[in-house]
Amino acid sequence: MKKSVLIFSCLMLFITSGLHARHLDRSSKLNFSYVIYFSGDNSNVTQQTLVKLFSTSLRGFTFVEKFKRRQKNNHFAITVMDKDNSRYFIPSTQYLRHASLGLSVKHLQKLKQKPRLAYVSFFYNSGKGYSQLNRINKALHAIIQQYDAVIWDYSTRQMISSKAWQSLRLGGWQNGIPYVAGQINTHAYKKGKGFRIISMGQKKFGYPDIAIERFMWADRQYAGLLVNLLSQALVERAIEIQLGKFVMTMDKLTNKVFLKNIVGRMKVPLPKKITIAFRVVQRDKGDPDNRVLALDFRWKPGVNEKDRQHRYFVSLFKQDQRMDMVKNNNKEILAASKRAIKKLPSVRRRFNKGLAPGFVRVKASFKTMNGGVEYMWVQIVKWRGSSISGTLISSPVNIPAMKAGDKVKLRQSKVFDYVLRNPNGKIEGNESGKLIRKFRRR
């Protein structure tokens, strides 16, 4: 989940002429909470011990018995729970498969044994930088490392081991600026007829969390990249918190971790200027306790929202739209397609048993304007017998009358291959696609 960011040392902002962008303020008073899980020989840790450790590592923070939001000075509160820990979240093993970082089998077993919990809250004035957050991260790591404990981050909804905390929360800082992807999480899920993704954890920096709503599942990778990019840009102060449409100009990228993990993996460099539009939206159920800004695509040309989003992602991340040309008599590819076609009845049954739209897509043949064939991906919405209804997720090259986002109907006999995403995240299919990339005619 997590959450997959941009750091810029010098990004100038230009407000697009004729449009108004309304500025919002960064939150200066920050508060967030964690739960530390102690088990085994360390389950006897006391509040007094933890207060002493935090007071030593967090000079300038005062311990208070009761957390007070209106208190002016930097402070922290700790509540240690013994056997009666039902007030706090103890995640199931199934949940931890999707929301844990670095947890071993031993950790999972210990969590089943009613560990002692320490609920820790921090309140502080952020100032201009993020040094206080870094200090808190270090103080928490020292404790979970010393006691072989694990920690639940309320803002990101993740259970994290000491080793993972050190790598993500302490790694990637440069000149007082963090690699934001290591500090936050992203959560994508189905909502209505589309999908929604939101960042989780921007509250630590005083900034709103960012959401993209009603996008196609085929665009999930680009939606995640954009959320992380803008989250990093806010923390880097490359862009301001503002509503409306504006242009972000990127001159220099400074964070080496970001450059390696995100920018370095892109086949095509990001544009030097990126047009952004934000709007305030109401929090969805399960969203972080924070302000939420959603990307607004209404300014982008397109027949509907999904089409506008897809065009935007393609223009920003330079999705490769050229056709993959291979010989139509390639024996390996044709054999892979035959194997996929034989599995279609089983895939259809699994889809109709309850897999949500977006979990299955098929590659099907469509006639081009010159009488040829172009293969494109369709996200399945309905599959009855040999009739398939869905949403086109490819951008046609030689079929001007069609575009990504169109509703299409086709016969199962037109299917060349499929991709099935299981609820546990495992991907099946697209064997022919791997071979097409191998034999691609350049």
TISETOR-75589 format. One record per residue (C-alpha): x, y, z negated; residue number from 1; chain; residue in one letter. Coordinates in Angstrom, 2 decimals. Layout:
<rs>
R       x       y       z num chaine residu
R       X       Y       Z NUM      A      a
...
</rs>
This chain:
<rs>
R       x       y       z num chaine residu
R    0.00    0.00    0.00   1      A      m
R    2.33    2.22   -0.45   2      A      k
R    2.11    4.53    0.69   3      A      k
R    4.18    4.27    4.09   4      A      s
R    7.45   10.97    5.19   5      A      v
R    9.26   14.05    6.23   6      A      l
R   11.75   16.31    4.49   7      A      i
R   12.65   19.51    6.24   8      A      f
R   15.17   22.06    5.04   9      A      s
R   13.89   24.78    7.25  10      A      c
R   10.43   24.56    8.73  11      A      l
R    8.89   27.87    9.63  12      A      m
R    5.17   28.34    9.67  13      A      l
R    3.27   30.17   12.33  14      A      f
R   -0.43   30.79   12.03  15      A      i
R   -2.07   30.14   15.37  16      A      t
R   -3.43   33.37   16.79  17      A      s
R   -7.17   33.77   16.60  18      A      g
R   -7.60   31.26   13.75  19      A      l
R   -7.55   31.90   10.03  20      A      h
R   -5.73   29.66    7.56  21      A      a
R   -6.70   30.08    3.91  22      A      r
R   -3.94   29.43    1.38  23      A      h
R   -4.38   27.37   -1.78  24      A      l
R   -2.16   27.41   -4.85  25      A      d
R    0.06   24.63   -6.08  26      A      r
R   -0.91   23.39   -9.55  27      A      s
R    1.63   24.65  -12.07  28      A      s
R    0.40   22.64  -15.08  29      A      k
R    0.77   18.94  -14.42  30      A      l
R   -0.37   15.88  -16.33  31      A      n
R   -0.28   12.19  -15.48  32      A      f
R   -0.21    8.87  -17.30  33      A      s
R    1.34    5.42  -17.33  34      A      y
R    0.84    2.13  -19.14  35      A      v
R    3.90    0.13  -20.20  36      A      i
R    3.40   -3.62  -20.69  37      A      y
R    5.62   -5.23  -23.35  38      A      f
R    5.64   -9.00  -23.77  39      A      s
R    7.55  -11.85  -25.37  40      A      g
R   10.15  -10.87  -27.97  41      A      d
R    9.56   -7.20  -27.14  42      A      n
R    5.86   -7.25  -27.97  43      A      s
R    6.55   -5.81  -31.43  44      A      n
R    7.66   -2.42  -30.15  45      A      v
R    6.09    0.39  -32.16  46      A      t
R    4.86    3.88  -31.44  47      A      q
R    7.57    5.27  -33.71  48      A      q
R   10.30    3.56  -31.69  49      A      t
R    8.96    4.85  -28.39  50      A      l
R    8.51    8.38  -29.69  51      A      v
R   12.13    8.41  -30.80  52      A      k
R   13.36    7.15  -27.42  53      A      l
R   11.31    9.65  -25.42  54      A      f
R   12.22   12.54  -27.72  55      A      s
R   15.90   11.77  -27.20  56      A      t
R   15.74   11.51  -23.41  57      A      s
R   13.21   14.30  -22.86  58      A      l
R   14.61   17.30  -24.68  59      A      r
R   12.09   20.13  -24.54  60      A      g
R    9.10   17.78  -24.71  61      A      f
R    7.16   17.56  -27.98  62      A      t
R    5.30   14.49  -29.18  63      A      f
R    1.64   15.08  -30.06  64      A      v
R   -0.76   12.64  -31.67  65      A      e
R   -3.55   13.71  -29.39  66      A      k
R   -3.17   14.77  -25.79  67      A      f
R   -4.27   18.39  -25.34  68      A      k
R   -4.64   19.81  -21.85  69      A      r
R   -4.68   23.43  -23.06  70      A      r
R   -1.45   23.13  -24.99  71      A      q
R    1.15   25.43  -23.44  72      A      k
R    4.42   23.68  -24.21  73      A      n
R    5.71   20.51  -22.55  74      A      n
R    4.53   17.49  -24.50  75      A      h
R    3.79   13.79  -24.37  76      A      f
R    1.42   11.45  -26.17  77      A      a
R    1.74    7.71  -26.84  78      A      i
R   -0.88    5.21  -27.91  79      A      t
R    0.29    1.66  -28.63  80      A      v
R   -2.36   -1.04  -28.36  81      A      m
R   -2.07   -4.38  -30.13  82      A      d
R   -4.40   -7.26  -29.40  83      A      k
R   -7.34   -4.99  -28.68  84      A      d
R   -6.11   -3.85  -25.30  85      A      n
R   -9.45   -4.14  -23.48  86      A      s
R   -9.57   -0.36  -23.11  87      A      r
R   -6.77   -0.47  -20.58  88      A      y
R   -6.37   -2.12  -17.25  89      A      f
R   -4.78   -5.57  -17.11  90      A      i
R   -4.69   -6.46  -13.40  91      A      p
R   -5.46   -9.91  -12.11  92      A      s
R   -2.88  -12.00  -10.29  93      A      t
R   -4.84  -11.54   -7.07  94      A      q
R   -4.81   -7.77   -7.49  95      A      y
R   -1.09   -7.75   -8.16  96      A      l
R   -0.40   -9.46   -4.85  97      A      r
R   -1.38   -6.19   -3.18  98      A      h
R   -0.45   -3.61   -5.82  99      A      a
R    2.82   -4.73   -7.39 100      A      s
R    6.38   -3.77   -6.63 101      A      l
R    9.26   -6.04   -7.57 102      A      g
R    7.34   -8.26   -9.99 103      A      l
R    8.65  -11.80  -10.41 104      A      s
R    6.67  -14.93  -11.25 105      A      v
R    7.93  -14.54  -14.82 106      A      k
R    6.47  -11.05  -15.03 107      A      h
R    3.12  -12.28  -13.75 108      A      l
R    3.04  -15.07  -16.33 109      A      q
R    3.84  -12.65  -19.15 110      A      k
R    1.03  -10.33  -18.10 111      A      l
R   -1.45  -13.17  -18.68 112      A      k
R   -0.38  -13.47  -22.33 113      A      q
R   -2.08  -10.30  -23.62 114      A      k
R    1.00   -8.10  -23.77 115      A      p
R    1.25   -5.09  -26.05 116      A      r
R    0.42   -1.91  -24.16 117      A      l
R    1.76    1.60  -24.56 118      A      a
R   -0.35    4.31  -22.95 119      A      y
R    1.91    7.29  -22.22 120      A      v
R    0.76   10.72  -21.01 121      A      s
R    2.85   13.72  -20.01 122      A      f
R    1.88   17.36  -19.72 123      A      f
R    4.28   20.04  -18.55 124      A      y
R    4.71   23.26  -16.64 125      A      n
R    6.20   22.33  -13.31 126      A      s
R    8.12   25.51  -12.59 127      A      g
R    9.53   25.90   -9.11 128      A      k
R   11.14   22.50   -8.73 129      A      g
R   10.66   18.84   -9.58 130      A      y
R   13.39   18.31  -12.17 131      A      s
R   10.92   17.53  -14.95 132      A      q
R    9.40   14.70  -12.92 133      A      l
R   12.86   13.28  -12.29 134      A      n
R   13.61   13.42  -16.02 135      A      r
R   10.37   11.61  -16.83 136      A      i
R   11.14    8.95  -14.22 137      A      n
R   14.56    8.38  -15.79 138      A      k
R   13.16    8.22  -19.33 139      A      a
R   10.54    5.67  -18.31 140      A      l
R   13.11    3.57  -16.49 141      A      h
R   15.38    3.46  -19.52 142      A      a
R   12.57    2.02  -21.63 143      A      i
R   11.25   -0.58  -19.18 144      A      i
R   14.81   -1.66  -18.45 145      A      q
R   15.70   -1.97  -22.14 146      A      q
R   12.60   -4.00  -22.98 147      A      y
R   12.24   -5.93  -19.71 148      A      d
R    8.81   -4.37  -19.42 149      A      a
R    6.69   -3.45  -16.41 150      A      v
R    4.83   -0.21  -15.86 151      A      i
R    1.47    0.71  -14.40 152      A      w
R    1.47    4.04  -12.55 153      A      d
R   -2.05    5.43  -12.80 154      A      y
R   -1.58    7.95  -10.01 155      A      s
R   -0.41    5.40   -7.43 156      A      t
R   -2.29    2.34   -8.79 157      A      r
R    0.86    0.21   -8.74 158      A      q
R    2.45   -2.22  -11.19 159      A      m
R    6.22   -1.76  -10.95 160      A      i
R    9.24   -3.63  -12.27 161      A      s
R   12.32   -1.96  -13.68 162      A      s
R   14.38   -2.77  -10.59 163      A      k
R   11.75   -1.44   -8.18 164      A      a
R   11.29    1.69  -10.31 165      A      w
R   14.99    2.41  -10.15 166      A      q
R   15.05    1.97   -6.38 167      A      s
R   11.89    3.93   -5.56 168      A      l
R   11.42    6.52   -8.31 169      A      r
R   15.08    7.29   -8.98 170      A      l
R   16.50    6.72   -5.51 171      A      g
R   16.24    9.13   -2.62 172      A      g
R   16.60   12.41   -4.54 173      A      w
R   18.72   15.05   -2.79 174      A      q
R   19.29   18.58   -4.02 175      A      n
R   16.33   18.32   -6.36 176      A      g
R   13.96   17.08   -3.64 177      A      i
R   12.68   13.48   -3.72 178      A      p
R   12.05   11.05   -0.91 179      A      y
R    8.31   11.24   -1.38 180      A      v
R    7.49    7.81    0.06 181      A      a
R    9.26    6.35   -2.99 182      A      g
R    7.12    8.40   -5.38 183      A      q
R    3.62    7.93   -3.98 184      A      i
R    1.44    5.25   -2.44 185      A      n
R   -1.00    5.18    0.47 186      A      t
R   -4.24    3.26    0.55 187      A      h
R   -6.10    2.38    3.76 188      A      a
R   -9.50    0.75    3.76 189      A      y
R  -12.64    0.30    5.81 190      A      k
R  -15.34    2.93    5.36 191      A      k
R  -18.48    2.94    7.45 192      A      g
R  -17.69    2.38   11.11 193      A      k
R  -14.06    3.43   10.77 194      A      g
R  -11.14    3.39    8.37 195      A      f
R   -9.83    5.86    5.82 196      A      r
R   -6.33    6.38    4.43 197      A      i
R   -5.32    8.55    1.50 198      A      i
R   -2.09    9.32   -0.32 199      A      s
R   -1.96    8.55   -4.03 200      A      m
R    0.42   10.37   -6.35 201      A      g
R    0.79   13.90   -4.96 202      A      q
R   -0.61   15.20   -8.24 203      A      k
R    2.84   14.60   -9.77 204      A      k
R    4.14   17.44   -7.62 205      A      f
R    1.15   19.74   -8.05 206      A      g
R   -0.10   19.19   -4.51 207      A      y
R   -3.36   17.77   -3.13 208      A      p
R   -3.51   14.23   -1.84 209      A      d
R   -3.97   13.93    1.93 210      A      i
R   -6.57   11.83    3.71 211      A      a
R   -7.40   10.87    7.28 212      A      i
R  -10.97    9.72    7.75 213      A      e
R  -12.83    7.58   10.30 214      A      r
R   -9.82    6.49   12.36 215      A      f
R   -9.53    3.28   14.41 216      A      m
R   -7.66    0.39   12.79 217      A      w
R   -5.40    0.30   15.84 218      A      a
R   -4.14    3.75   14.81 219      A      d
R   -3.41    2.76   11.20 220      A      r
R    0.37    2.89   11.65 221      A      q
R    0.22    6.42   13.00 222      A      y
R   -2.27    7.53   10.36 223      A      a
R    0.10    6.26    7.67 224      A      g
R    3.09    8.00    9.22 225      A      l
R    1.19   11.28    9.41 226      A      l
R   -0.01   11.13    5.80 227      A      v
R    3.53   10.45    4.59 228      A      n
R    4.98   13.12    6.87 229      A      l
R    2.66   15.81    5.52 230      A      l
R    3.05   14.66    1.91 231      A      s
R    6.79   15.08    2.24 232      A      q
R    6.40   18.39    4.04 233      A      a
R    4.30   19.77    1.17 234      A      l
R    6.82   18.70   -1.46 235      A      v
R    9.67   20.09    0.63 236      A      e
R    7.62   23.31    1.01 237      A      r
R    7.92   22.94    4.74 238      A      a
R    4.22   23.73    4.89 239      A      i
R    1.97   25.53    2.46 240      A      e
R   -1.30   24.32    1.01 241      A      i
R   -3.74   25.94    3.37 242      A      q
R   -6.99   25.33    5.17 243      A      l
R   -7.54   25.87    8.85 244      A      g
R   -5.23   25.41   11.80 245      A      k
R   -1.55   26.31   11.86 246      A      f
R    1.65   25.28   13.61 247      A      v
R    4.57   23.72   11.76 248      A      m
R    7.96   24.24   13.37 249      A      t
R   10.64   21.74   12.38 250      A      m
R   14.24   22.88   12.65 251      A      d
R   16.27   20.72   10.27 252      A      k
R   15.65   17.50    8.40 253      A      l
R   17.74   17.11    5.27 254      A      t
R   16.75   14.02    3.34 255      A      n
R   18.98   11.19    4.53 256      A      k
R   16.71    8.48    3.15 257      A      v
R   13.80    9.85    5.13 258      A      f
R   15.89   10.28    8.26 259      A      l
R   16.97    6.66    8.06 260      A      k
R   13.70    5.03    6.99 261      A      n
R   11.22    7.05    9.03 262      A      i
R   12.71    9.27   11.72 263      A      v
R   15.52    6.88   12.53 264      A      g
R   13.06    4.12   13.42 265      A      r
R   11.10    6.20   15.90 266      A      m
R   11.82    5.48   19.55 267      A      k
R   11.04    9.07   20.53 268      A      v
R   11.92   12.15   18.40 269      A      p
R    9.10   14.06   16.77 270      A      l
R    8.00   17.25   18.55 271      A      p
R    9.66   20.42   17.29 272      A      k
R    6.25   21.99   16.74 273      A      k
R    3.28   20.20   15.22 274      A      i
R   -0.22   21.64   15.02 275      A      t
R   -2.00   20.83   11.76 276      A      i
R   -5.48   21.56   10.45 277      A      a
R   -6.71   20.83    6.93 278      A      f
R  -10.12   20.91    5.30 279      A      r
R  -11.16   20.24    1.70 280      A      v
R  -13.25   17.09    1.22 281      A      v
R  -14.97   15.52   -1.75 282      A      q
R  -13.16   12.69   -3.44 283      A      r
R  -14.25    9.21   -2.45 284      A      d
R  -14.85    6.50   -5.02 285      A      k
R  -11.45    5.25   -6.15 286      A      g
R   -9.57    8.36   -5.00 287      A      d
R   -6.90    9.87   -7.27 288      A      p
R   -8.06   12.44   -9.83 289      A      d
R   -6.78   15.27   -7.67 290      A      n
R   -7.75   17.69   -4.94 291      A      r
R   -8.02   16.06   -1.52 292      A      v
R   -7.23   17.62    1.84 293      A      l
R   -8.35   15.81    4.99 294      A      a
R   -6.85   16.23    8.44 295      A      l
R   -9.26   18.14   10.67 296      A      d
R   -9.16   17.12   14.34 297      A      f
R  -12.08   19.21   15.61 298      A      r
R   -9.72   21.55   17.46 299      A      w
R   -8.31   18.68   19.54 300      A      k
R   -9.98   17.92   22.93 301      A      p
R  -11.85   14.62   23.09 302      A      g
R  -15.27   13.08   23.45 303      A      v
R  -15.54   12.01   19.81 304      A      n
R  -13.57   12.04   16.59 305      A      e
R  -11.81    8.72   17.16 306      A      k
R  -10.78    9.83   20.65 307      A      d
R   -9.45   13.16   19.33 308      A      r
R   -7.51   11.38   16.60 309      A      q
R   -6.02    8.86   19.00 310      A      h
R   -4.95   11.59   21.43 311      A      r
R   -3.36   13.47   18.55 312      A      y
R   -1.43   10.43   17.31 313      A      f
R   -0.21    9.66   20.82 314      A      v
R    0.98   13.23   21.40 315      A      s
R    2.70   13.41   18.01 316      A      l
R    4.37   10.03   17.77 317      A      f
R    4.83    9.54   21.52 318      A      k
R    3.13    6.16   21.62 319      A      q
R    4.40    4.33   24.64 320      A      d
R    1.56    4.51   27.17 321      A      q
R    3.32    3.02   30.17 322      A      r
R    2.06   -0.33   31.33 323      A      m
R    4.11   -3.40   30.53 324      A      d
R    4.71   -4.83   33.99 325      A      m
R    5.51   -8.52   34.27 326      A      v
R    5.05  -11.04   37.05 327      A      k
R    1.55  -12.51   37.00 328      A      n
R    2.88  -16.04   37.47 329      A      n
R    5.16  -16.09   34.43 330      A      n
R    4.71  -19.65   33.14 331      A      k
R    5.61  -18.90   29.52 332      A      e
R    3.14  -16.03   29.24 333      A      i
R    0.35  -17.95   30.96 334      A      l
R    0.95  -20.93   28.67 335      A      a
R    0.78  -18.67   25.60 336      A      a
R   -2.49  -17.23   26.88 337      A      s
R   -3.96  -20.71   27.35 338      A      k
R   -3.06  -21.59   23.77 339      A      r
R   -4.76  -18.42   22.56 340      A      a
R   -7.90  -19.08   24.64 341      A      i
R   -8.24  -22.55   23.11 342      A      k
R   -8.31  -20.94   19.65 343      A      k
R  -11.02  -18.39   20.50 344      A      l
R  -13.98  -20.52   19.31 345      A      p
R  -12.29  -20.87   15.92 346      A      s
R  -11.46  -17.15   15.81 347      A      v
R  -15.08  -16.34   16.68 348      A      r
R  -16.37  -18.54   13.83 349      A      r
R  -14.00  -16.93   11.34 350      A      r
R  -15.01  -13.45   12.48 351      A      f
R  -18.72  -14.23   12.16 352      A      n
R  -18.24  -15.67    8.67 353      A      k
R  -17.53  -12.19    7.35 354      A      g
R  -14.33  -10.65    8.71 355      A      l
R  -14.91   -6.90    8.96 356      A      a
R  -14.62   -5.00   12.26 357      A      p
R  -10.96   -4.21   12.76 358      A      g
R   -9.76   -7.59   11.53 359      A      f
R   -9.96   -9.13   15.01 360      A      v
R   -9.07   -7.66   18.36 361      A      r
R   -8.73   -9.21   21.78 362      A      v
R   -6.68   -8.40   24.85 363      A      k
R   -9.02   -8.51   27.84 364      A      a
R   -8.80   -7.84   31.57 365      A      s
R  -10.43   -4.77   33.15 366      A      f
R  -10.59   -3.88   36.84 367      A      k
R   -8.55   -0.86   37.93 368      A      t
R   -9.53    1.77   40.48 369      A      m
R   -7.40    0.08   43.17 370      A      n
R   -8.84   -3.39   42.61 371      A      g
R   -6.11   -4.66   40.31 372      A      g
R   -6.28   -5.74   36.69 373      A      v
R   -5.21   -3.89   33.54 374      A      e
R   -5.12   -5.68   30.20 375      A      y
R   -6.21   -3.66   27.18 376      A      m
R   -6.97   -4.24   23.52 377      A      w
R  -10.52   -4.17   22.16 378      A      v
R  -11.38   -3.99   18.47 379      A      q
R  -14.27   -6.42   17.98 380      A      i
R  -17.46   -5.22   16.32 381      A      v
R  -19.83   -8.00   17.39 382      A      k
R  -19.21  -11.47   18.85 383      A      w
R  -22.21  -13.59   19.76 384      A      r
R  -21.64  -16.66   21.91 385      A      g
R  -19.56  -15.57   24.89 386      A      s
R  -20.58  -11.90   24.55 387      A      s
R  -18.18   -9.49   22.83 388      A      i
R  -18.88   -5.87   21.83 389      A      s
R  -16.20   -3.58   20.51 390      A      g
R  -14.17   -0.40   20.72 391      A      t
R  -11.40    0.13   23.25 392      A      l
R   -8.18    0.86   21.37 393      A      i
R   -5.76    1.01   24.31 394      A      s
R   -5.26    4.11   26.44 395      A      s
R   -5.97    3.07   30.06 396      A      p
R   -3.36    3.92   32.67 397      A      v
R   -5.15    3.07   35.93 398      A      n
R   -8.80    3.31   34.88 399      A      i
R   -9.71    7.04   34.73 400      A      p
R  -13.32    6.36   33.78 401      A      a
R  -12.30    4.74   30.48 402      A      m
R  -10.53    6.06   27.42 403      A      k
R   -9.54    4.93   23.94 404      A      a
R  -12.53    4.97   21.62 405      A      g
R  -15.07    3.90   24.27 406      A      d
R  -17.65    1.29   23.34 407      A      k
R  -17.22   -1.73   25.63 408      A      v
R  -18.86   -5.07   26.27 409      A      k
R  -17.13   -8.05   27.84 410      A      l
R  -17.36  -11.79   28.33 411      A      r
R  -15.16  -14.13   26.34 412      A      q
R  -13.87  -15.47   29.67 413      A      s
R  -12.08  -12.12   30.17 414      A      k
R   -9.98  -12.56   27.03 415      A      v
R   -6.25  -13.16   27.53 416      A      f
R   -5.05  -13.13   23.91 417      A      d
R   -6.13  -12.14   20.41 418      A      y
R   -4.85  -10.75   17.11 419      A      v
R   -6.44  -11.70   13.79 420      A      l
R   -5.56   -9.93   10.57 421      A      r
R   -6.37  -12.04    7.52 422      A      n
R   -7.64  -10.37    4.32 423      A      p
R   -4.26  -11.16    2.72 424      A      n
R   -2.50   -9.15    5.43 425      A      g
R   -1.12  -12.08    7.43 426      A      k
R   -1.29  -11.55   11.20 427      A      i
R   -2.08  -14.30   13.71 428      A      e
R   -1.95  -14.30   17.50 429      A      g
R   -0.49  -12.05   20.23 430      A      n
R    2.01  -14.70   21.27 431      A      e
R    1.74  -13.46   24.86 432      A      s
R    2.55   -9.90   23.79 433      A      g
R    5.89  -10.98   22.37 434      A      k
R    6.74  -12.72   25.64 435      A      l
R    5.58   -9.75   27.72 436      A      i
R    8.04   -7.53   25.86 437      A      r
R   10.72  -10.14   26.51 438      A      k
R   10.09  -10.31   30.27 439      A      f
R    9.09   -6.68   30.73 440      A      r
R    9.96   -5.35   34.18 441      A      r
R   11.81   -2.08   33.79 442      A      r
</rs>
